[in-house]
Amino acid sequence: MVGAEITPFHFITLGLILFFIGICGIILRRNIIFVFISLEVATNGVFLIFFGASLKVGYLSQALILVFMAIAAVEVAVGLALAIAIFRTSKTVNVDEVSQLKG
């Protein structure tokens, strides 16, 4: 197609769609692994919104995206370690059953 280009509006729209898909996954899923995956989808949607805004505003938000992606990678590592530790103690990864743990 001649004259078709990807504008910041497209990035922001796709980012919002990803964000809401991730939020729906967090609300509807009970498996802690799927909750972490949905959280990452929502986070990537926010990163895409920042990137779309940076095309219009400036490049500072692209540097912030890199910092936030590094923080998100650490978040995934810690979350996965917690999920493994919870699975070892309770033999389940269901969020409802894990919330019943005491102490």
Secondary structure, 3 states (H helix, E strand, C coil): CCCCCCCHHHHHHHHHHHHHHHHHHHHHCCEHHHHHHHHHHHHHHHHHHHHHHHHHCCCHHHHHHHHHHHHHHHHHHHHHHHHHHHHHHHCCCEHHHHCCCCC
